[in-house]
Amino acid sequence: MIGNFGDFIFEVSDKKIFTFSKISLENKVRIAKHNIIGKPQLTEFLGVETGAISLEINLKKYQGVDPRKEYEKLIKTMEEGIVSPLIIGDMPIGENWIITSISQEWNKIFNNGVVISINGTIKLEEYL
């Protein structure tokens, strides 16, 4: 097992490949700029923003998963506002995360509309 996000297990085995190909993490702070006549702006530190993660998930039917079904489950998780920890290896990344967006690119569709391959991006935001 590579890790998991709630009920979604990232794994590579001889029967199934369900994992991400790239993970991007973003941490930012909030600042305010104050204009002062005749002087440079003053920058004020306001605090930390919630973290953001982007996962590229490429699923293929011949790798033991049904891409369309898995993406439908991801969309349902997003629409229900389910909050889950993201664990990579045995280490949690942050605390709790919520899916904020899902994009999909259906690459191969066979006869009768069977989707063979979907490349997608799942965006998560830290949920405090």
N, C-alpha and C positions, 0 to 999 in steps of 0.2 A: 504494500500500500504506500502510495506517495503522500497522500493526505486526504482531507475531506472538507467539505462545506455542507454542514447539516447532513441530509440523507444522501448527498452525492459523494461517492467514494472515488477518488482519483487513483487509478491502478493500471498496471501493465502486467498482463499475464499471457499465457499461451492461448487463452480463450477470449480475452477481452482487453481492449485498450480504451480507457476513458481517462484522459488526462488533459492538461493544458500544455500548449507549446511555448507560451511566453506569459510571464507575470510581470506587471508593472506596479510599483508602489509609489504613492505620492503623499508627502507630508508638507503642509504649508502653515504659515502663520498669518494672522490678520494684522494689518497695519492701517493706520489712518495718516493722511497727509494734510497738514494744516498750512494754508497760505498766509504769508506775512508780507505786507507791503514793503517792497524794497529789500527783502532778505530772502535767502533760500527757504524752501519749504521745510517745515519740521516734520519728522517722521515719528509716529507714536506706535509702540508695540501694544496691541490689544489682546493678544492671546493666540492660542493654537487652534487651527481648524481641524475638523474631523479628517481622518485619513481616507484615502481613496485607493482602490485596487482595480486593476484591469486584468482580466484573464482571457487569453485567446484559447478557445476550445474548438478543436477540429475533430469531428466525429465521422466515422465511416462504418457503414453497415458490415463490410467484410472484416472489420476488426471486432466483431462481436457485440455491437451496440446498434440500436435503432435510433439514428440521429434525430429524426422527427419527433419520436416519442420522448427522448431525453430533453430536447429543447422545449417541448410542451410542458414537461415537468418543471423545468427551470422558469418558464414564464408563469406557471401557476404559483411557484414559490415567490416570485416577484410580486404578482398581483395580490397575494394574500399577506404580503408584508412580513414574511417569516424572517426572523433574525436568528443567525447561527454563527458560531465561531468558525474561523478559517484556520485549518491546521495543516501545516506542511511538515512532513516527517512526524516527529513527535512534539513539535513546538507550535503553539498557537501564534498566529500573526495578529497582533492587536487583541481586542476583546470580542466584540460581536459585530457582525456585518449584515447589511441588507442590500439586496440587489436593486440598483437604481435604473439600470437599462440593460437591454439585450439586443444585439444586432446579429443578424444571420445572413449568410450568403449560401444559398442552395446551389451546389456545384454540379451534382449529377442527379438526374431524375430518370428512372427507367420506366418501362411500360406500366400502365395503370397508376401512374403517379407515385411509385415507390421511390422515396428519397434515399439515395445511396451515400451522399456526402454533404455535410454542412460545416462550413467554417463560420465561427462566430466570436463575438467579443461580449463578455459579461463584465459589467461595471458594478463594483461594490462600494458602499460608503460605510464608514465606521458608525455604529449605532450606539450612542451613549445614553 
